[in-house]
Each structure stands twice: as structure tokens, then as C-alpha cells.
Amino acid sequence: MPARTSHAPGTPSWIDLQTPDTAGAKSFYSTLFGWECSDEDTGSPDNPYTMCLKNGKTVAGLSGLPDEQRSMGVPPHWNTYVTVTDVDASAAKAGELGGTVMAPPFDVLAAGRMAVLVDPTGAVFCIWQAKDHIGAGLVNEHGTLAWNELMTPDVDAAAKFYEGLFGWTANAEDMGGMIYTTLMLGDRGIAGAMKPPMEGIPANWSPYFAVDDCDATVDTARSGGATVFMGPEDGPPGRMAALADPQGAMFSMITLAQPPD
């Protein structure tokens, strides 16, 4: 079932957007995916954390891009969170494996405990130890998380790091001249990895959202101010497109050829 009440350790379980225009982002994604947005009290009135819901279930988060990051030239972006059983132990292990701890483990009120890490190739991601908030309560339906993808210039080094940290194994396939690596948790594909299509693109994690009709949803996104970088086009997993929202955050969408459970 697309509804979730828990996420197994090692599973990408949550995404959130950091953007300089939260009001604009709420309007864009609500129109695009049918989200309902609810601001949560974080103790900082100027920067609440917005929970985005679909059919009453949490599907993503949204918050302002901190001034410090903006001054450093960090663009609007989506963050990927991976569930772990012990954030402190996982953060320490990441350092031993050649990663960097950008933000040491800290509690997020009663929701959970997290840390921000950087893999050896430069991609930033988060780890999440759930308490009251498990992550996404709904996946693989229109307007919800369907896949997470790592773009990195050194897929082999990244795969080795994530294998040591999460137990992922790498399954590389030639897809018409492009090598695409599926990252496996046991016998289940839970993320993908590939080299950037051109030099100069930094290593990054990005989400794919499931959509019922990729072409129609791309048209809606474009009319809402999004920029389309790729597609819609067909691939083995389905029909997909890559876009940037009106504030510049990259994301992708896919009409899955065979929707998973």
C-alpha cells in the first residue's frame, strides 16, 4: 500500500525544500500536486516549518533558505533524509567512511533526531531517527515521493560509502550508453545514482515525484513558472521529466510504468 506507518532503516523516507520564497513555493506545489500546507511552530516565528499533506498524510516539508546559506551561494534545493536506528552512531560511522558531518546530531523537538552529512563525493543528505514523525506517510501516488536519485561524478566511491553506512549494494546497468546504478536495500531498489550529464554540476540528491500524467503535469508546472530541463520522455521505469521550480530548486517527476506497492 502507498500509505506508510514506518520506514525500514536505510530507506529514504523524507524530503524537504529549502527556498527563499516559501509563499511562492507553497502556491506552486499546492497547485501542481494538490498539497495542503500547514505551518508548524518551530519557536522561530519568522521561519516556521511547513508540513505538506496529501489526503491528510504528510508527504514533504518546506522551510526558508537560511541567510547564511544564501550568502554562501547555496541555491534553493530539496533535501533527502534516510531513516536510521541511531543518528549518533550513523553520523560517527559516516566520518569513519570518509564522509563529513556538516551538522552534528540534534533533536527536532519531539519529531525525531537528525544530522546533516556530506558523502565523499560532495553530495549533502540527512539522516533521520524517527520519534513522533516517521517521514512520508504516503508515497508512490500522484504528488508524492516515488524515488530519490544521486548525481555524482564518482558513482563507485559514493556507492562504496553508502554500502558501508546503510548496507546498500550497487547494481549498475547500461541503459543505451548511459550507466545507471540502482542502489539496493536487500532485494529492493530504493534509490538511483548516475554521473551528471555535463561537467560542472555538483554532486547532489534530488527527488522524483509520482504523477498520473507526466505530460499534463509538466504543462501545469510550466504554466506555474517552472523551467523544464528534460522531457517528458520515456525510459525503462516510466515517463519522466526534470524541472526547476520557480525559485530554482531542481526536482523530477515520473509516471511509473509499474507502480510499486
N, C-alpha and C positions, 0 to 999 in steps of 0.2 A: 504493500500500500504506500502511496506517496506521503501519507502522514507519518511523522516520526515522534516517538516519545523518548528516544535516546539515540546516541551515536557511538558506535564502537571506537575504542582508542585507535588512532591512526587514520581516522576518517575526516576529510574536510567537511566541516559541519556548520560553518557560519561565514558570512561575508558582511562587510560594512564599507560604506562610502565615506571618504573624507573630501569635502568640497568647500570652496569659498562662498558658494551661494546655496545655502540649504533650502531656502524657499523655492528657488528655481528648480533644484533637484527634486524636491517633493512633488512639485507640479508635473515635471516631465515624467518621472517614473510612475506616478499615480495614473496619469493619462495612458501611458504606454502599457502598463501591466495590471492596472486595476487595483493597485495597492491602496490600503488605508494607512495613514501615518499618524502615529501617536507619540508626542514628546514625553520623554521620561525625565524626571528631576535628577540631576547629577550633582546638585549643590552649586552649580555654576549657571545662573540664570541666563547669561549671555550665550551659552553653548550647551543646550540640552542634547540628550542622545535620543534620536528618533527611531522608534521601532516601526518597521514597515510590515504590514499584515496582509494576508490573503485568506479569505474565508475564515477570518478570526484567528489564524495561526501566524506566528512570526516567520518571516522569510528573509529579512535583511535588516541592517541597521544603517544609520546615516548621521553624520555629525559634521561640524565645521572643521575646515583645514586649519590647524593651529598656525598662528602668526609666525612662530619660529620656523616651521616647515616651509611656509610661503617665502620667508626671507632667504631660505636656503635654496629656493628654486624647485622645491618638491611640487609636482603637479597634482591636480585632483586625481584620486585613484581609489580603486576598490582593494580592500584587504581580504586575504584568505586566512581563515582560522582552522586549525587542525586540533581535534579533540585528543587529549592525553589524560592519563590517570593521575599524574603528578607533575604539575608545571615546573616546580623547582628542580626535580630530578631531570626532566627533559631539557630544561634550559642549560643545566650543567653539562649534560651529555652533548648538547649541540656545540658547546665550546670545545669539548674534547675532540669532536669530529671535524673541527676546522671552521665552524660557524661563528657568528658574532652575536652576542646578546646586546641588542640595541636598547631595550627597556627591560630591566630585570623583573622577575615575577612580582605581581601586585594584585591585590584584591579589587574586584569591581563590585563594590557594595555586596549585596547578597547573591548577585547573579553568578559569580564564578571567580576564578583566578586565572590570570593570563600573563604572557610575556611576549615581547616582540623580538624576533630573531632575524638574522640575515644568513642565508646559506653561503657556502664558499664561492659561489659564482656571482653573488651580489643581489640575489632576489630576497626581498623582505616578505616575511609571513608571520603569523601569530600562532601561538598555541593556547589552548583553552581547556581548563579544568572546570567542568560544569558543577554548579550548585543549583540555584533556582532556575537558571536559563540553560537549556541543553544545546541551544543553537537553533537551526532551522526546524520548525515544526511541520513544514510542508516542502516537498521537493518534487522535481520532475513533472510538475504541472505548469500550465501557462503562467508565465510571470514569476517562476520560482527557480531556484538554483538547480542546474542539471549536471554541471561539470566544472572542474577547476583546471586551469592549464598554466604550466610553467613555460615561459620563453627564456632561454638561456643560451649563451654562446658555447657552453661546455655541458652538454647533457650528461655525459658519462660521469663527470665529477659531481654534478648535482644528484644524480641517481645514487651514487655511492653514499653520499651524505644522508639522503633521506632513507636509504636502506638501513643505515646504522641507527638513525633516530627513530623511525617509525616501523621498520620492518618491511618497507615497500620493496618489491622487486620490479625490475625493468624488463619490458617486453617491446623490443624495437622492431618496427615493420617498415618496409619500403612501400610508400603509397605514391606510386607514379613518379619516382625520382626524389621524393621528399621523405626523409626518415622521421617517423613519428613514434614516440616511445609512450606506451601505456604503463602507468605506474600501478602496480597491483598490490592489494592487501589480501593475502591469501589467494583465492581464486577469483577475486572481484577487482575489476578495474575501477579505481577511484579518482584518478587524475591523469593528465597527459603532460608531455614535455616535448619541446621541439626547439630548434635553433631559430633565431629571428630571420625574417625574410630578407633583411638587409642589414648591413653593418651600422653600428651606432645606436641601435635600440638596446637600452639597458635590460638586464635580467629582471623579470617581473612575473608575478602571479596575476591571473585575470579570470573572472567568472564567465561561464556560459549560462544564459537563462533559457529554459524551455519555453517555446512558443507554439501555439497551434498552427500558425500560418506565417512562416518566416517572411515571405514577400510582403504580405499585408502589414506585418508588424514593423518591418523596415520602413515602409511608406509612412506609417504613423510616427516613427521615430524621426524621420527626416523632416516631416512637417512640423515637428516639435522643436526643431533646431539641432538635431544630431547630425554628425558627419559620418558618412558611410565610407569605410576604408576597403572593405572586401565583401563581395557577394551582393545579393544572395546567390549561393552556388551549392551544388550537390557534392557530397562526399560520402564515404562509407557509413559514417554514423547518422547522416541525415542532411537536411538543407540548412545552411548556416550563413551567418554574416558577422562581420566585425565592425564596430562603430565606436565613436566617441560621443558622449552626451554633450549637451550644450555648454557645460562647464569644462569639458575636455577629458573626462575620465573615460578610459577605454573599457569596453565590455563586448561580449559576443552573445549571439542568440542562435538557437538551433531548434528546428523541428525534427525531433528524433525519429529515425527510421523505425526503430524498435524501442519504444519507451520502456525503461526498466521499471521494476517494482518500486 
